[in-house]
Amino acid sequence: MNEIISLLQNHRSIRKFKDQPVSESQLNAIVAAAQAASTSSNMQAYSVVHVKDSSLRSQLAALAGNQAYVSESPVFLVWCADLHRYEQAVRRHGDTPVTGNAENFIIATVDAALAAQNAAVAAESLGLGVVYIGGLRNKPAEVSELLGLPQLVYPVFGMCIGMPDQEPLLRPRLPLEAVYHVNQYTDNQVAVDGYDESIRDYMKERTDGKVDTTWSKEMAAKAQRPREHMKAFLNAQGFGIE
Ligand SMILES: Cc1cc2nc3c(=O)[nH]c(=O)nc-3n(C[C@H](O)[C@H](O)[C@H](O)COP(=O)(O)O)c2cc1C
């Protein structure tokens, strides 16, 4: 249809990178693209930490569940929800910021995600590959400590960026009728049945027949790893979402 839509529809996460740097001008363009994302009430309630130090990178890779590409990718960014700057702005006027509030927590998390996804698309448009790293939320307090995050800032996810050294298969998505509704939400389990089979075929092909699983089985496995610690962590970090 056009180059941008085709770029978006060709996205695949990259977990192996060439030993080739991302240039300063590429990185600047990527971060500027992130900054151009829409943002709730212009709050820009996010920050991004570019982690360059190799010891920090290895520690983050371990905290993320030993994901080697976190220390090996040319660039590693940590996207944070950030109400700290908002708090400071409100205090300049002698007012009390609203922090212990689910709405502002959502705003900051959404702002971080929108900025990050703009960065991801910008990187892919330059021929680079990316993978998000939610694994940082395995140990969010340790990650926050390593990066010196103040109260009211938390790491939503990391992102590896670099020149791809692999060409993974496109991972199939749910059929349109499972996610797209007109006027009223309609429960479409039949679409999920079909998708289970697409994911079974995809996983078999990707792993030379070694992994036999379906999407709903993967979801059941994920339900066993609920990251229950997030609520207490967010409250300790000042987000007050109880
Ligand atoms: C918020 C978020 C966190 C993710 N965390 C990880 C991660 O820790 N490690 C990883 O290898 N992939 C991670 N991914 C990548 C997803 O597994 C991937 O996007 C999904 O399986 C779809 O595959 P695709 O991106 O290749 O189309 C994450 C993606 C998102 C959006």
The ligand as an ORCA input file, in Angstrom:
! r2SCAN-3c Opt
* xyz 0 1
  C       6.604     -4.939     26.127
  C       7.317     -6.081     25.434
  C       8.229     -6.846     26.145
  C       8.956     -7.859     25.500
  N       9.913     -8.537     26.206
  C      10.714     -9.409     25.567
  C      11.820     -9.989     26.252
  O      12.081     -9.747     27.427
  N      12.615    -10.834     25.538
  C      12.393    -11.135     24.230
  O      13.181    -11.904     23.650
  N      11.344    -10.598     23.555
  C      10.504     -9.735     24.195
  N       9.480     -9.122     23.518
  C       9.252     -9.441     22.085
  C       7.989    -10.269     21.894
  O       8.227    -11.592     22.312
  C       7.602    -10.224     20.409
  O       7.329     -8.890     20.030
  C       6.347    -11.071     20.122
  O       6.589    -12.427     20.390
  C       5.933    -10.941     18.656
  O       7.013    -11.311     17.804
  P       7.615    -10.301     16.740
  O       7.993     -9.018     17.462
  O       8.828    -10.976     16.168
  O       6.563    -10.067     15.715
  C       8.720     -8.145     24.137
  C       7.770     -7.388     23.440
  C       7.081     -6.367     24.075
  C       6.091     -5.537     23.282
*
